[in-house]
Amino acid sequence: MGSGPGASGAFLAGAFRSALLHQLAVIAVISLILLAAWTVIRWRFPALAAGGGVPRREPSARWALRTGFGVLWLLDGILQLQPAMPAGLADQVIRPAAASSPGWTQSLVNWAVTLWDYHPVTAASSAVWIQVGIGLALLCAPRGPWSRLAALAGAGWGLAVWVFGEAFGGIFAPGLSALFGAPGAALLYAVAGALLALPGRAWRRRWPGRVLLGATGAAFLVLAVVQAWPSSGFWKGTVAGKPGPLASMIGSMASTPQPRALTDLLTGFGNLARSDTVAVNLVAVLVLTAGGAALAVTAARPAPWPAAGEPVSRAARAQRYAVAALAVCCLVIWLLFQDLGFFGGLGTDPNSMVPLIVLFGAGYLGLAPAPAPAPAPADAVSSREAGAAGQRAARVPGYAVATLGSLAVVLVGAVPMAAASAQPNADPVVAEASAGQVSVFSKPAPGFTLTSQRGRPVALSALRGKTVLLTFLDPVCTTDCPVIAREMLLADRQLRARARAVALVAVVANPTYLSTAYTRAFTRQEGLGAAPNWLYLTGSLRQLRAVWDHYGVQVEDSPAGAMTSHDDLAFVISPRGVITAELNADPGPGTPVTTSSFATLMADSVRHAMRAG
Amino acid sequence: MRWWPGRVSGLAAAVAGAVILTAAACAAPRPVPARTGAAPEPPAPAVPLTTSLATAAGSWAVVPVSSRPVFWQVLVRPGTAGTWRLDTPPGAASNGGLVAAAEPDGAGGLTVAFRPTQDLTFTPLAATAPGGTAWTAAPPLRARITASPDALAVSGRVMAAVAGSGAVEASTDGGTTWRTLPGPAPRACGAVRITSLSVTGPTGLLAGGACGPGGTAVLLSGALAGPSAGWRTVSLPVPGRLVRLAGRRALVRAPGGLVVLREARAAGRGVPRWSASAPLPVTGTPVASGWLGSSGAWALLPGGGAAVITGSRAAWRTLPRVPARTAALASGPGGSADALAVSGPDVVVWRNGPSASRWTRVQTVRVPVQYGSSG
C-alpha cells in the first residue's frame, strides 16, 4: 500500500474521475434501453416475458457463496474508485508484490504493469466497472445461465487478477504466509466463481459443500505447515538486527494511512510479535492447524443436518461451533495481520480472510439438504392455462434483465481495456499529467530562415502545405533533448503515411554549440538521418536569438559546467502557417511510458492541426 | 453429472465473456525500447582527470568541485597574474569530466573536451582564443573520449583523441573531419591499450599506454597521414607504468620511483632518444599529476606529499605537506607553486614560494555549484 501520488497523480485522478463519469453515462443509457425493452416486453409480449415453470429455491450454500462474493466484488469495485489508483496501483502495489517472485512471474506481472502504466486511466476505470459489474451480476442472478455466466466472468477476472495483479498470490516467492494473504485473495474469488458456474443441479447435492470444506481445510493445513516451517523465519523476532518477518509485516501495515485506533492496535500487536514472536507464531500455527483439521473432518464425516424443530446432535453442534470459531479466528487474523486490507488509498480488496470465511461458510451450509421446490402459486397454473397476460407480468424474470445490465457494465470496462491493450502507444494522459495539457490557440507562426544540418537554407515559409512540429533542442544536451527528439521520431512513426505531410523541425537552443557540425552530430546520435522530414536548423547567434524571442523560448548559459538551460517547448504549425498548439515538451523522467505518451500527444496534436488545415 | 446438454447458448456466452475478459486482462502494449542511445556512465578513470598545465596564456587547472553531482571546472591564472578565476567553458555539461590539452610548445590557449554523460554519445570540444579570454566551440569528436587526462592532443589544426573504445581518432582540419587510425599491433609484451596522445608535428603522433596484462608502459610513434599509422615502438630508458604523456615528455612510475622521461634529438642525426630524470621514491600511483612549464611536472602523492620537477636536468623537489583537500598543484607566479584545495563550493588557493617552507592561503574562488540542469 502506498500513499497518494503527487501533482501528476492529481491530474490522473481528475482524468480518472472524468472517465468514470463518461462511462457512468454510457451505463445509464444502457440501463434505460434495457429498462425500456423490458417494459415493452412485459406489456406487449407477455408470453416472452413470463418465467418458465416454477422456480426452485436456490440452495443456501450457493446463495451464501453468490451473495458473499457478489458483495465482495462490489466492494472491490468501489475500492478501485480510489483516486490514487491510476497513478499508484501498478508501481506501488502490483510491481512490489511481484518483486520477490521468480523472473518468469515478474515477466508476467510486467505485462499487466506495462498495460496499466501505458493506459492508467483506462485500466483503472475498467477495473472499476468489471468488478462492479461482476458483483452486481452475481447479486442479481440467483440461478440459471445468467447466474453461471456472471460466475464465470468472476472466475476469469479473479484468475487474471491473481496471475497478473497478485503474482500468483506470492506462492512462488519466499515468505509465503496465510496470515498475510497467501495464496492470494483473487484465487479465492476465482474458485468461488468456478463453483458458482456449476449447474444448479450440482448444488442440490452435498458434494460441492464437502469439496469446499475439504479444500479449504486442506489449504489451512498446508499453510499451517508453511507457517511452522523453521526456515521460513516466522519464529524469529529479529533477523540481522531488524524485525523478523512477522513483526516487519505488521509494522509496515501499521504505517499505512488509516484510523488512529487501528494504527495503535497494530503498533501494539507488532511490538508483541517482536517480543513474543514464538508465542504469536505458535498461536497462528495452532489456529491454522485446528481450523484446517476441523474443516477436513467436517468434510469427511459431516454430521446429519438437523431438520427444523429437531434437536441438534452433539456432532452437528460441535461442527457448527468449530466452523464459527474458525470464522472468528479468521476475523481476528484479518484485523491484526491483514489490517482489514483496504486502507492506504491503494487497497483493492479486503485480503484473503473474508473470502475464506465465505468459502468455508458456504461449504458448511452445503451440507444441508437441498430445499424442496417452492410450491407453485395457485394462480400460476390457472393463468398459464388461461393465458392471461396481465397475471404473468408478476413473474417476468426481471433479474435476467438486471443481470444483462450488470454484464453490460462488465463490458463497459472490459471493451476499453481490450482496445487499450491492442494499442502499442501510451495514452497521452500520461504526458499531460507530467507536463500539463496542450495549449490550443491560433496565431501566425513567426517566420525564420535558418540553415539545416546539411548546410542548406530553410525558410519556415517554404514548409507551407506541411504541418510543422517545431521544437528547440540543445545539440550537446545530455538529458531532455535526445528524449524529445526520440518522441518526435516516435510521433512521426505513429502518423504513418500522414508523416509525408509533416516536417519535424528543431532549432538549436545553445548559444555556444550552434554550428552545423553539432546539428549533424546530434542527428547522427539520434538516428534521425533516416527521417526524410527531419530538419535541425541553426544559424548565427543573432539569428537564433531572434527565433528564440519570437517563440518565447528562454535560452541561457549556466555557469560552472552546467548545461545550457532552455525551455522545452514544442509548437504545432498548421499547413497554413498558423500555430495551433503549444506543448510543454519537458519529457519528465524520460521513461519508455512517458516517451511513448509524449509521442502520442504530439501525433494527436499534429493530426488536429491537419484536420484544422 | 451430465449437466451440459441444453446449456450450449449459456456456455457460448460464457466463452465469449471469458475471451473478452482474458483479452482485456492478458494483452499489453509492447514497451518502447529503452533509450537506445544511452550508455552507462564512464568508469572512474585509472589516472585522475584532475590536472594542471601551463600555456603562454597562463596557468590552467582542471578540478572537480562539489560531490553530488560532481561538476568539473577549469580555473585559470592568466599570464603573470597572482590570482585565479573560474573559466569553465559554458554551454555543455561538465559532470562527465573534462580533458584538457594545450599546444606542445605551450603557445596559444587551451582545448577542452567534455566527457559525455547520459544520452550524449559524442564529445563536445571548446577552445580558447590564444589570449584565453573567451571560449568558442570547436567541432565535436564523433565518439566518447576516454577517461584519461591525456586523451586529447592538439597542435594547430591537428587534433587527436582516444575514444572510449580505445581507438585513436585523428583530424588534420581542426576537427571538421575525423578518421579512425588503425590500432597498434600486439607487441612482445602483449596487446597495447592506448590511453594518452600527443601531437609531435604536422603528421607525427605519439601514443602512450599500457601493454599486456602487466600494463607495462609503452610509447608508440605514428603518423597521422597515410593509409596506416605505422606505429613504431619507442625505446624507453626505464621500464614502468605510464602515468602521463604530454608533448615529448612522459611521467612513468618506474621500479625506482616516479621519473620524467623526456625526448631529445641527438645532434646531427635526428634520431630521437629518451632520457629519464632521477626517480622520486614513491609508493603507489600519484593522487594527481600535471605539468609545469614546457618541461616540468608535479605529482601529488598519497598521504599529502607533493613534489615538483622543473628543468630538464633538475631533480625532484619535495614540497611541504600540502593543505588538506588539495586537488591539484599548478604553476604560481614568480616560480612559486600553487595548491588548489577544493572545499565544498570553494577552491582555496595556497601558495608556496620558491624557497618557502610552508603554504600560504592567498585566495578563495567560489564556484556556483550546480545541482543538475535543464536542457
Interface residues (C-beta under 8 A of the other chain):
Chain A: W111 A112 T114 L115 Y118 H119 S126 I130 G144 P145 W146 R148 L149 L152 A153 G156 W157 A160 V161 F164 A197 L198 P199 R201 A202 L407 V410 L411 G413 A414 V415 M417 A418 A420 S421 A422 Q423 P424 N425 A426 D474 V476 C477 T478 T479 D480 C481 P482 V483 R486 L490 A509 N510 P511 T512 Y513 L514 S515 A517 Y518 A521 R524 Q525 E526 G527 D557 S558 P559 A560 G561 A562 M563 T564 S565 H566 D568 D586 G590 P592 V593 T595 S596
Chain B: M1 W3 W4 R7 S9 G10 A13 A14 G17 A18 I20 L21 T22 A23 A24 A25 C26 A27 A28 P29 R30 P31 V32 P33 A34 R35 T36 G37 V65 F71 W72 Q73 L86 T88 P89 P90 G91 A92 A93 S94 N95 G96 L98 F114 P116 T117 Q118 D119 L120 T121 F122 P124 A126 W135 T136 A137 P139 P140 R142 G175 T176 V367 P368 V369 Q370 G372 S373 S374 G375
